[in-house]
């Protein structure tokens, strides 16, 4: 059995990514995954995700696929896209930029309080580029301070979520991943899965759209004419 579990495969890596917050076994993960066979956990409330994607109207359109923390790249590349388009004659107002936070990048859609309470830096293997720690105890991109992020040859860059939103960047987060991860953590910690998920939903950063799934969002963005770029 130990040999089978030690073999490298996506399912094993997915389970391992949760182990920092709670000791999870196969049963702890398969139960929430099984819930995805039922439509109820994925029913959305609030803003219509279709209306969110109808806002994509720019001349230059792109969607960034953030599947993992990937250091600063899910936030740096949208800014680079805007900066270089502006330098070549296309202002921010003529660009539509969508960032899809899915799989283990969903933590970036959440407030600092959730990172601290659920040890999301360990859960998602997300470091803090500013503090230099391997497991962040806060969302490094929710409220960065001036000067936190600098690029050699460029200088200080504003790559916080709010700063990018102010430039027109659209962020959305995968409801399927929130459902699975919150349920798995609840299972391992013997908490009510519905309560944990609701806490996560209530703790999302302002202006981030919840979508049925990240892959659903990528499909919708490309239907609207967005070019696809992997945010890593």
Secondary structure, 3 states (H helix, E strand, C coil): CHHHHHCCCHHHHHHHCCCCCCCCCHHHHHHHHHHCCCHHHHCCCCCCHHHHHCCCCCCEEEEEEECCCCCCHHHHHHHHHHHHHHHCCCCHHHEEEEEEECHHHHHHHECHHHHHHHCHHHHCCCCECCCCECCCCCCCCCCCCCCCCEECCCEECCCCHHHHHHCCCEEEEEHHHHHHHHHHHHHHHCCCHHHHHHHHHHCECCCCEEECCHHHHHHHHHHCCCEEEECC
